[in-house]
Amino acid sequence: MFGRQPQKNQPQDQIDLELEKIDLSEQKSRSIQETQQQATGLQNESTAEKSELVNTVEKISRIISPYFVVIVGLSLYEKNFLIGTILILVGILSLLKITTRDVATFFEWVKNFLGSSNS
């Protein structure tokens, strides 16, 4: 009424707007990918730290647990001779890294030595 009427968007303007939208969406997708990569990197680092901690705790546990079993066996020895003796033997065998296969082999050797084998 008092001025010019607004011109309709020309096709070039629409193409420019669409290109800007595409650029923005590409930038967003890149930033999302970078964020995901950073998060994955942080997760990998935290997982590595946790696995190192778990490995350390397992190593300490392997060292300490046989001593603990022997100490518990010694404390139970006076009250319950059988359980105390079993715990002491299990603790000593684990300290010496003797497996059940080694024990079975030893008993087979004793059987063969005494001449009571079936073969």
Helices and strands as residue ranges (DSSP letters): H 11-77, H 81-95, H 100-114
